[in-house]
Amino acid sequence: MMDTKQQKLSLKREVGLIGAVSLIGGTMIGSGIFMSPQTVISAIVSSGASLVVWASCGLLVIMVSFCYAELGTVITESGGDYIYILRTSGPVVAFMLAFSSVLFVRPAGVAGISLSFAQYIVAPFYAECPPPVLVVKFVAAAAIIALGIVNCLNVRFSMSMQVFFMVANVVGLGVIIIGGVVMLIRGHTGSFEDAFENTNVGINPIGIAFFQGLWSYEGWNNLNCVTEELKRPEVNLPRALVIAISLVTATYLLVNVSYLAVMTPKEMMTSSAVAVTWGNKVLGSWGWIMSVAAALSAFGSLNGTFFSGGRVCFVAAREGHMPDILSMAHVHRLTPSPALIFTTLISLVVLIPGDFQSIVNFFSFTAWIFYGITLSGLIYLKIKKPDLPRPYSVPIILPILVLIVATFLVLAPIIDKPQIEYLYVTLFILSGAVVYVPFIHYKLCPGLLSKLTVFLQLFLEVAPVEKNQ
């Protein structure tokens, strides 16, 4: 009889500093910066205020990511928010996160990004009119399925794709920034005179502008989801976060300045795809290049979201919060394929009724509820367990400040203009607690589940995985 310990599989530590920076950078600079600028400016109206929102989003994300870096070095398991909430707020709240993350938040993110990818892919073919909804959704679905397959087949290939898309990203944004600088030198500064005129100052518009802007920064916590695969996490995690987020914030500001140098705020609001409008005005007949760059960028973002999104599902299942089958990895390829297949299927379901703007609002709303809970967990650890080993630490005022902002962000859209949809989302999150009691705590109907697990294990060639120490 072989020693059973040697038989278990575990995930390999394969991600270094460069890989880490491109994972965060590549996932953050995704479809957001090609889609959100018009929604941010539509909410807040003036060019000056929109730039303030973009800078503030960057600052907020740097602050949050520092708090997460401390959590990531105190609690070194993979799984991001889920593990932090499990270890600080207990299993019921953690299950509510896993439940809404696996069934709604991650798939909504995937669906949102795939929609913007599709928008940009089909834009050149429908120059005069907006593309038909059905065509856009078909292309989006094809992208989701293709990436689901690639991520199931090979981790390494999926990471090397990440680096390729990161380059496409940077080139596309580089063209926009250089073009913008040229336009500014030529004296196109109309949008910046009286920059704060007509600013829409209200709780709701500011909240929505932040939701749309922060969507472009989504992905800053991707690295925390893959800590088990990161080399020397206590050094590389904080470093990678600072490098990647500072670069991204600077890039976003320059890109927005460039958009505004070429278009008036009014033109930006009415554009269906800002980068394409920008390309047509600046590059003329070469405008389609921007469409390709934006589509590649969204595709890279989608790939990064898959790479870490399957992981959350996988860690929740390993803790017994999701069916066992989701925590298994392929025997030879070592990829968490059942979790990836599941995420793919749910994303396709979310894609059917969803439109970009509302997906983003509900995504940000739910995400910031859980960021808030995670941060209160960090504050709790700092007060109650100050002697835990912390290779990296932030002053306690930082999580407190960010928690106040997170509370504002969650309440802002509700206080000013309550929409029934936010109530549905809240009820959906709370329904996680209702599911928890019979199925997780009292483990109802285990017999049927174990038969299904055995069948799927043989069918998909997967086995349970050990935790990395």
N, C-alpha and C positions, 0 to 999 in steps of 0.2 A: 504493500500500500504506500503510495507516494505521500510525502508530507503535504497536507492540504494547503498549508500556508503558501507554498510555492505555486500552487495552482491558480490562486486568485490573480486577476489582472489589476494593474493600476495605471493611472494616466501619467504620461512622461513629462518631466520638466524640460520644455523645449523652447520657451519664449525668453529672449534676452532683452536688453534695454532698447535696442533699435526696433526689434519686433514689437515691443511693448508700446513705444511711441507711435509706431505706424498703426498698431491696432486701435489705440485711442484716437489718434489723429484721423485715421482713415474712416473710422466709424462716425466720428463727430462731423467731419467735413463731408456730409453726405448730401442727400437731396435737400436738406433744410435750407442751406444758403442760396439754393437756386429756386426755392419755392416760398420761403417765409418772408423775405424782404417786403413783398407787396402786402402780405397780411399784417405785418407789424405796422407799416405806414398807414394802412387803411384804418387800423384801430386808433392810432395816435395822431394821424394827419400831418404833422409838420416834420420837415427833414431833420431839424436839429434834435427834436425829441426822439426821433427814431434812432439816431446815432447814440443818444444817451441810453436808450433801452438796450441796444446791442452791447455797449460797453458794460452796463450794469449786469447784464446776463453773464458776461464773461467773468466779472468780478465775483458774482454769486457762485458760479460754478467752481472757480478756483477755491473759494472758501469751503464749499461743500466737499470738494474732492480732498482737501486737506483733512477734514474730519473723517472722511472715509479711509484715507490713507492710514490714520491712527487705528481705526477699527480693523482695517485689513492686516495690520501688523500685530494687533492684540489677539484677534481671532483669525488664525491663518488658514481656515478651511475655505474651499471654493464655494460660491453660491451667493456672494454679494449680500444685498439687503436681507434675503431670506434667512441666511445663517445668523446675521447680526441680530435680527428681530427674535429668532428662535432662542438665541443665547441670552438676550436681555429682557424681552417682553413675554417669553413663554410660547408654548406650542400652538395655542388657539390663534393668537394674532399672526404668528408665522404661517399657520395654515391659511388664514384669510389672505395673506400676501401671495402664497404659492397658488392658491385657488384663483385669485383674480389676475395674477401675473400670467399663469399658464393658460387660463381660459380667455383672457381679454387683453391685458396690457401688452405683452410681447407680440401676440398675433396682430393687435391693432398697429403696433409699430411696424411690423413687417408689411402689413397691408398698406399703411400710409406711404412707406418708402417705395413699395412696388408701384403704387399709383403714380408717384411723381416720376419714377423711372419711365413708366409707360407714357405719361404726358409728354416727356421730352423726346422719347423714341418716335412717337407718331406726329409730333409738332411739324416737322418739315413737310410731311405729306398733306397737311391741312393748313396751308399758309394763310388762306383767306378767312376760314371759319374755325370755330372750336371743334376738335375731333369728337366723333360720336362716342358716347359713354361706353357702349358695348365693346368697341374696338380697344379702348384704353384698358378696360377690365380684363379682356382676353390676354393682352400683352402682359399685364401685371401678373395674371395667374401663371402664364408660361414662365416668367422670371422666377416666381416663387418655387415652382416645381423643379426647374433646372438647378437652382441653388440648393434645394433640399437634397437632391441626388448627389451633387458634388460634395456637400458636407458629410453625407453618409459614407462616401467612398474613401476620403483621405483627408486627414487633418493637415498634413504638410502642404499638400497642393492648395488647400483652402487658405493657408497662411501666405503662401507665395503669391496667390491671386491678390490677397489683401495689399501686398506691397505694390503690385502692378497698378491696382486701382488708385492707390494713394498717389502714385506718380501722375496718373491721368487727371486726378483731382487737382493737384498742385499746378499742373500745366494749364488747365482750364481757368483756374482762379488767377494764375499769373498773368494770362492774357487779359483778363478783365481788369486787373489792377494796373498793368502797364498802359492799357488803352485809356483807363480813367485818368492816369497821371498826364498822359499826352493831351487829353481833352481839357484838363484843368490848366495846363500850361498855355493852351490855345485860348484860354479865357472863358471856358464854359462854367461859370460859377453862379449862374442864376439861381439854382436851387438853394444856395447857401446864404443868399442875402435875405435878411429877416428870417433866419432859420427857424425861429420858434413861433412864428406867426400862426394863428389858428390852431395851436396845440389843443388836442382834445383831452383836458385834464378831468378825469373822473375815476372812481375806483374800478369800475368795470373795464373801460378801455385800457387802463394801465395793466390790469390783470391779464386781459386777453393778449395784449401786445407782448407781455412777458411769456405767456404760454407759447405763443407762436415763435418768439425768439429762442426760448429755452429748448424748443423742439430741435433747433439747429445744433444745439450743444449736446443733445442726447447722445449717450455713448461714453461720456466721461467716466462712468462707473463700470465700463465693460471690463477693465483690467481687474477690478476687484472680484469679478465673477470667475476669473481664471487664475487666481493666486496659486493654486496647486501646481500649475504648469509653468510658473514664472521662476527663473533662476534668481537666487538671492533676493527674495521679495522685500526684505526690510530696507535694502538700499535702493533697489530698482523701482519699487512702487511709488514712493514720493517723488523721486527724480523724474520718472516718466510722466507723472501727472503735471508737474510744474512745466516741463518742457512743452508737452503736447498742448496743454490748454492755453498757455501764453501765446504760442504760435497761432493757434486757432482764433483766439480773440482778436489779435492784431490783423490777421487775414480777413476776418469778417468785417471789421471796421473799414479796412481799405476797400473791400469789395462794395460795401454799401455806399462809400464815398464815390466810387466809380460809377455805380448805377445812377446816383443822383447827379453826377456831372453830365451824364448823357441824357437822362430823362427828368422831367419835372415830377414832383410827388404825385400829381394827378395821373400822368402817364403810367407811373409805376402801379398805382392802384388798379388801373383798368387792364393791365397786361395779364395774360393768362400764364405766361412763362417768361419771367423777367430776363433770364439770360439770353433767350432767343430774341426778344425785343431789342436787348442791348446789342447782340451780335448783328442783327439786321441794320441797326443804326450806325454801328462803328465799322463793321467789317464788310458791309454791303452784301455782295453775292457769296461771300465766304461765311455768312451768318450761321449756316448749318453746322459749322464746326462747334459752336457753343452748344448746340443741341446734343451733339455726340458726347462732348465733354461732360455735360450735366447728366446725361443718361449713364455714362460709365461711372460717374461719381456716385449716383444713386445705387447702381448695381453693387459697387464696393461696399456701400453702407449697408445694403441688404445682406451681403455676405458676412460682414462683421456682426450684425444683429443675430444672424443664424448661429454663428460660431459661439457666441456667448449665450444666446437665448435658449438653445437646447440644453445648456449646462444647468440653468436654474431648475428646469423640469427634472433633470437628472439628480441634482442634490436633494430636492424635495422628496423624490422617490426613495433615495437612499436613507432618508430619515424616517421613512414609513408614512409620509404624507400624501403620496401619490401611488398608484399601482406599481408593484415591484418591477414589472417589465420595463418601466421607463428609466429605471436606474441601471440597466444593464448596458454593456458595451459589446461591440462586435468582437468575436474571438480573435480574428486575425488583424482586422484593420484598427482595432482599439478606438473606434469612434462611437459616441453614444447614439447609435442610429435609431432605436425605438423612440427616444425623446424628440429627435429631429423630425421623424416621420409624423409624429403627433402634432408638433408645432406647425409643420407644413399644412396638414389637413385643416387645423383650426383657423390658420391665417386665410385659407381659401374661403372659409365660411364667413369670416369677418369682412372679406373683400366684397362679398355680394351686395350688401346694403350700403356700405360705407362711402362717404365722400371725404376728400382730403381735409378740408377745414375742420369739420366736426370730429373726425378721427383724432386730429392733433389736439383739439381742446380737451376731449375726454381722456386721451392718453396722458396729457400733462397733469390734468386734475388728479387722476388716480395715482400717477407716479409721485406727485408731490405730497399726497397724503402719507404714502409709505416712506418717503425720504424724511418727513417730519417724525414719524414713529421711530425710524432708525436713529435719528439724531438725538431724540430724547433718551434712547438706549445708551448712546455714548455719554450723555450727561450723567445718567444713572451710574455707569461704570466708573466715571471719573470721581463721583462723590462717594459711592459705596465701596469700590474696590480699587483704591489708589495704588495698592502695592502690586498689581498685576504687572508682569514684565512688559515694558513698552519701549521698543527700539526707536519709536518715533512718536512724539506727543504734541498736541496743540493746546494753547491756553483755553480754559473752559468758556471764556466769553465768546469764542468763535462759534461752537455749536449752538450756544444760546441765541446769538444774533441770527444765525441761519434759520433756526427753528421759528423765530418770530416772522422772518420773511416767508418761510414755507406756509405758516398759518395764514398770513395775508393772502398769499397766492391761491390757497384753497378756498378761502372765504370770499375773495374779491368778486369772482363772476356770479356768486350766489346772492350776495347782499344787494348789489346794484340792480341786476336784471335776472331774477330767478328763472331758470329754465327747467321744465319738468325732467329733461334728460339727465341733469346732474343728480336729481333725486333717484332716478333709476340706477345710475352708476353706483351711488352710495348704498342703495339697497342690495345691489349685486355683491358689493364688497362684504356687507354685513351677512349676506346669505351664506358666506363661507363658514361662519360660526355655526349656522344651523346644520350644514352638511357635516361639520367636524364631529358633533356629538355621536350620532348613530354609526357613521362609517369609519371614523378614525379611532375615537375613544372606545367605542363598544365593538368595533370590528364586525359589523353585520355582514352577512353573505360572503364569508371567506372561501367557502368550498368552490363555488362557481369561478371565483377569481383565480384561484390557484390552478384549476384545470386550464383556463384560458392562458395563464402565464406560461405553463409548460408547453402548450401548443405553439404560442408565439415565439418562445425561446428556441424551439427546434426550427421553426419556420424561418426566423430571422438570423439564426446562428449567433445568439448573444449569450453572455454569461455575466454574473454579478462582479462588481468592481471593489477593490480595496481602497481605503483612503490613503492619500500620500501623507507621509509624516514630514 
